[in-house]
Amino acid sequence: MSTLRFVDGSTAVDLVLANDADVEEVAGNLGDVASIALVFPKWTDGRAYSQARLLRGRHRFGGEIRATGEVLVDMVPLLARCGFDAIQLRAGQSQEVAERALSFFPAGHYQGDLGEPLPRFRRGAAASP
């Protein structure tokens, strides 16, 4: 998984998926798609997190997945854990604060995610012979 980038609305994407779109319906056509924008119409609607997770995990989409819409600073750490690699923050949100939010858990999270699939309690055991 790549490092998060912050983008503005001027950068084009190949495909925009509404948060109520079924990822399975577009999964067979992802070969020619380099970038997908997933839309958060409200910051309280998290369906785009699930879409990103399905695209990265189940469908092995390797292109850019961009969070757009009502994207707040508080959402940035979870966006990274779910497979997003580009973020278009809502107007009035601070990129500096968002970048700082990414450093809140320097040792990682207890649960596994796309970047580190093993939960913390299994990571040490996996490294042992």
Residue pairs with C-beta under 8 A, 6 or more apart in sequence:
1 56
1 80
1 83
1 85
1 114
1 115
2 85
3 85
4 76
4 79
4 80
4 84
4 85
4 86
4 87
4 102
5 85
5 86
5 87
6 86
6 87
6 88
6 89
6 95
6 98
6 99
7 66
7 86
7 87
7 88
8 88
9 68
9 88
11 86
12 35
13 35
13 36
13 37
13 64
13 66
14 32
14 33
14 34
14 35
14 36
14 63
15 26
15 33
15 35
15 36
15 37
16 36
16 37
16 39
16 68
17 23
17 26
17 36
17 37
17 38
17 39
17 48
17 51
18 39
18 41
19 38
19 39
19 40
19 41
19 45
19 47
19 48
19 51
20 47
21 51
23 51
23 54
23 55
23 59
24 54
27 58
27 59
30 55
30 59
30 61
30 63
33 61
33 63
34 63
34 64
35 63
35 64
35 65
35 66
35 86
36 55
36 61
36 63
36 64
36 65
36 66
37 66
37 67
37 68
37 88
38 48
38 51
38 52
38 65
38 66
38 67
38 68
38 84
39 48
39 68
39 69
40 46
40 48
40 67
40 68
40 69
40 70
40 71
40 75
41 69
41 70
42 69
42 70
43 70
43 71
43 72
43 74
43 75
43 90
48 67
48 69
49 78
49 79
49 82
50 82
52 65
52 67
52 79
52 82
52 83
52 84
53 82
53 83
53 114
55 61
55 65
55 83
56 65
56 82
56 83
56 114
57 83
57 114
64 85
64 86
65 83
65 84
65 85
65 86
66 84
66 85
66 86
66 87
66 88
67 75
67 79
67 84
67 86
67 87
67 88
68 88
69 90
70 90
71 79
71 87
71 88
71 89
71 90
71 93
72 89
72 90
72 93
73 89
73 93
73 94
73 97
73 98
73 101
74 101
76 87
76 98
76 101
76 102
77 101
77 102
77 104
77 105
79 87
80 102
80 115
81 109
81 113
81 114
81 115
82 113
82 114
83 114
87 98
89 95
89 98
108 116
108 120
109 116
109 120
110 119
110 120
110 121
111 119
111 120
112 118
112 119
116 123
118 126
